[in-house]
Amino acid sequence: MALEVTDSTFEEIVLKSEVPVIVDFWAVWCGPCRVIGPVVEEIGQEFGEKAKVVKLDVDNNNQTAVKYGIRNIPTLLFFKNGEVVDKQVGVVPKPVLVNKLEALL
């Protein structure tokens, strides 16, 4: 299951992670976010300890969204060693996200 992160927990959970991290920037009112949400959850379960999958609600945590220039949601940022190494905006098939994450392992 994807872990919820906030502005205050983002650094500890994402930037200091020893494994790659996908951050799903989303909002409750966002239709496409509800489409990709279950896919993100599945990826989190499948990768287990090899990677982290987290969700950040942009309405409640706008500092982090602004810092990373999130203008459209859903946006997924891929982090490795505390740095953004890949990005996906909008809904895409699950294999696209899996391939991006596997490239970071």
Buried (B, 14 or more C-beta within 10 A) or exposed (E): EBBEBEBEBBEEBBEEBEBBBBBBBBBEEBEBBBEBBEBBBBBBEEBEEEBBBBBBBBEEBEEBBEEBEBEEBBBBBBBBEEEEEBEBBEBBEBEEBBEBBEEBE
